[in-house]
Amino acid sequence: MSTITRIEVYKFNIPLQAPVTIAIGTIDEARNILVKIHTSDGLYGIGEGAPFWMIVGETQATAYAAAHDLAKLLIGKSPLDIEGCLAAMDRYLTGNPTVKSAFDMALYDLAAKYANMPLYQFLGGTNRPIATDETIYIAGPEAMAADAVKIKERGAEAIKVKLGTNAKDDIRRVAAIRKAIGDDIPLRTDANQGWDYISALTVLNTIADWNVEYCEQPVKHWDHAHLARLRQNSRVPICADESLFSPQDAIKLVTQQAVDYFNIKLSKSGGLRNAVKINAIAEAAGIKCMIGCMSESRLGISANAHFASALQNVVFHDLDSPFEHALNPVLGGIYYQNHYQVIIPDLPGHGADVEEEFLQRMESFVVE
């Protein structure tokens, strides 16, 4: 019987082309975590977590430290016992979804390789066409409008707009974008918890006629009461992001009728196992889902894309984090055609790996 024999963990740092700003902070580098799980059969699976500290409450340092203990738990276990491996990590350490997502992704990559299936097929789905939107980060209205023009010219089917500062300035931002690009391309707004209820209602009902598909996380992650009030009173549909980490969160949001859509991210949910559960809860409640990202490379995005392709209830796709990266050390995996079409190769697992030379420059440890 195959067993897990060796686990490598890397600090996976990728510089950005420029700092990116959202309502709750700015980052200037993708400081991710990479996990390689080797087996006695000579196979390995690889996974990436993106600890976007201002959202998930993890840093690269905490994920790296936690990974050492979690790796020790898995040595000697069957790589195909995904349920048992993930349960062992959950018993040992509460929370920490991002570092767990890297292990989860590596285990699913391995399982699909053992089955000689692309991950989407292993998850029970097919290779559906996916087109990502592209994100405009917080800046002045004129700068954001100029970015929108470039994105439109590249052929985007939808544009994601970061907001969440104050009502007056955020309305000016959306107005400037609409004036610059017209009304045809839908906008997807994201306040990243930046507004209070009154500000959110003011902005959303002002921009509702400007072809806005939804607004992600308009208020604080814990403020389910105002999420539900906004859903009742806003003319723009409401999408949960920072309020939705776990299947238990999904049940609460459904019970409280708090949102119209769910944003699932593997680094936030703890990986594919929980993401599948969250989507099932949403589908049972009649809630469509989007697949989102943090600051993953094309490796992490590959696993996210396989998940989205496999599950037909996932209808919105925000898989653009590699657009911000100054380097691309990933081999294989998804690639972008005509800038926004996400193409998933039919390779076993999620199909992505990382240049060995690049990894050798990263801080790492091995558990055997």
SULNORPE-V468977 format. One record per residue. N is the residue number from 1. RES is the residue in one letter. SS is DSSP state (h for helix, s for strand, l for the rest). Layout:
# SULNORPE-V468977
n: {N | N}
res: {RES | RES}
ss: {SS | SS}
This chain:
# SULNORPE-V468977
n: {1 | 2 | 3 | 4 | 5 | 6 | 7 | 8 | 9 | 10 | 11 | 12 | 13 | 14 | 15 | 16 | 17 | 18 | 19 | 20 | 21 | 22 | 23 | 24 | 25 | 26 | 27 | 28 | 29 | 30 | 31 | 32 | 33 | 34 | 35 | 36 | 37 | 38 | 39 | 40 | 41 | 42 | 43 | 44 | 45 | 46 | 47 | 48 | 49 | 50 | 51 | 52 | 53 | 54 | 55 | 56 | 57 | 58 | 59 | 60 | 61 | 62 | 63 | 64 | 65 | 66 | 67 | 68 | 69 | 70 | 71 | 72 | 73 | 74 | 75 | 76 | 77 | 78 | 79 | 80 | 81 | 82 | 83 | 84 | 85 | 86 | 87 | 88 | 89 | 90 | 91 | 92 | 93 | 94 | 95 | 96 | 97 | 98 | 99 | 100 | 101 | 102 | 103 | 104 | 105 | 106 | 107 | 108 | 109 | 110 | 111 | 112 | 113 | 114 | 115 | 116 | 117 | 118 | 119 | 120 | 121 | 122 | 123 | 124 | 125 | 126 | 127 | 128 | 129 | 130 | 131 | 132 | 133 | 134 | 135 | 136 | 137 | 138 | 139 | 140 | 141 | 142 | 143 | 144 | 145 | 146 | 147 | 148 | 149 | 150 | 151 | 152 | 153 | 154 | 155 | 156 | 157 | 158 | 159 | 160 | 161 | 162 | 163 | 164 | 165 | 166 | 167 | 168 | 169 | 170 | 171 | 172 | 173 | 174 | 175 | 176 | 177 | 178 | 179 | 180 | 181 | 182 | 183 | 184 | 185 | 186 | 187 | 188 | 189 | 190 | 191 | 192 | 193 | 194 | 195 | 196 | 197 | 198 | 199 | 200 | 201 | 202 | 203 | 204 | 205 | 206 | 207 | 208 | 209 | 210 | 211 | 212 | 213 | 214 | 215 | 216 | 217 | 218 | 219 | 220 | 221 | 222 | 223 | 224 | 225 | 226 | 227 | 228 | 229 | 230 | 231 | 232 | 233 | 234 | 235 | 236 | 237 | 238 | 239 | 240 | 241 | 242 | 243 | 244 | 245 | 246 | 247 | 248 | 249 | 250 | 251 | 252 | 253 | 254 | 255 | 256 | 257 | 258 | 259 | 260 | 261 | 262 | 263 | 264 | 265 | 266 | 267 | 268 | 269 | 270 | 271 | 272 | 273 | 274 | 275 | 276 | 277 | 278 | 279 | 280 | 281 | 282 | 283 | 284 | 285 | 286 | 287 | 288 | 289 | 290 | 291 | 292 | 293 | 294 | 295 | 296 | 297 | 298 | 299 | 300 | 301 | 302 | 303 | 304 | 305 | 306 | 307 | 308 | 309 | 310 | 311 | 312 | 313 | 314 | 315 | 316 | 317 | 318 | 319 | 320 | 321 | 322 | 323 | 324 | 325 | 326 | 327 | 328 | 329 | 330 | 331 | 332 | 333 | 334 | 335 | 336 | 337 | 338 | 339 | 340 | 341 | 342 | 343 | 344 | 345 | 346 | 347 | 348 | 349 | 350 | 351 | 352 | 353 | 354 | 355 | 356 | 357 | 358 | 359 | 360 | 361 | 362 | 363 | 364 | 365 | 366 | 367 | 368}
res: {M | S | T | I | T | R | I | E | V | Y | K | F | N | I | P | L | Q | A | P | V | T | I | A | I | G | T | I | D | E | A | R | N | I | L | V | K | I | H | T | S | D | G | L | Y | G | I | G | E | G | A | P | F | W | M | I | V | G | E | T | Q | A | T | A | Y | A | A | A | H | D | L | A | K | L | L | I | G | K | S | P | L | D | I | E | G | C | L | A | A | M | D | R | Y | L | T | G | N | P | T | V | K | S | A | F | D | M | A | L | Y | D | L | A | A | K | Y | A | N | M | P | L | Y | Q | F | L | G | G | T | N | R | P | I | A | T | D | E | T | I | Y | I | A | G | P | E | A | M | A | A | D | A | V | K | I | K | E | R | G | A | E | A | I | K | V | K | L | G | T | N | A | K | D | D | I | R | R | V | A | A | I | R | K | A | I | G | D | D | I | P | L | R | T | D | A | N | Q | G | W | D | Y | I | S | A | L | T | V | L | N | T | I | A | D | W | N | V | E | Y | C | E | Q | P | V | K | H | W | D | H | A | H | L | A | R | L | R | Q | N | S | R | V | P | I | C | A | D | E | S | L | F | S | P | Q | D | A | I | K | L | V | T | Q | Q | A | V | D | Y | F | N | I | K | L | S | K | S | G | G | L | R | N | A | V | K | I | N | A | I | A | E | A | A | G | I | K | C | M | I | G | C | M | S | E | S | R | L | G | I | S | A | N | A | H | F | A | S | A | L | Q | N | V | V | F | H | D | L | D | S | P | F | E | H | A | L | N | P | V | L | G | G | I | Y | Y | Q | N | H | Y | Q | V | I | I | P | D | L | P | G | H | G | A | D | V | E | E | E | F | L | Q | R | M | E | S | F | V | V | E}
ss: {l | l | l | s | s | s | s | s | s | s | s | s | s | s | s | s | s | s | s | s | s | s | l | l | s | s | s | s | s | s | s | s | s | s | s | s | s | s | s | l | l | l | l | s | s | s | s | s | s | l | l | l | h | h | h | h | l | l | l | h | h | h | h | h | h | h | h | h | h | h | h | h | h | h | l | l | l | l | l | l | l | h | h | h | h | h | h | h | h | h | h | h | l | l | l | l | h | h | h | h | h | h | h | h | h | h | h | h | h | h | h | h | h | h | l | l | l | s | h | h | h | h | l | l | l | l | l | l | l | s | s | l | l | s | s | s | l | l | l | l | h | h | h | h | h | h | h | h | h | h | h | h | h | h | l | l | l | s | s | s | s | s | l | l | l | l | h | h | h | h | h | h | h | h | h | h | h | h | h | h | h | l | l | l | l | s | s | s | s | s | l | l | l | l | l | l | h | h | h | h | h | h | h | h | h | h | h | l | l | l | l | s | s | s | s | s | l | l | l | l | l | l | l | h | h | h | h | h | h | h | h | h | h | l | l | l | l | s | s | s | l | l | l | l | l | l | h | h | h | h | h | h | h | h | h | l | l | l | l | l | s | s | s | s | l | h | h | h | h | l | l | h | h | h | h | h | h | h | h | h | h | h | h | h | l | l | l | s | s | s | s | l | l | l | l | l | l | h | h | h | h | h | h | h | h | h | h | h | h | h | l | l | l | s | s | s | s | l | l | l | h | h | h | h | s | l | l | l | l | s | s | s | l | l | s | s | s | l | l | l | s | s | s | l | l | l | l | l | s | l | l | s | s | s | l | h | h | h | h | h | l | l | l | s | s | s | s | l}
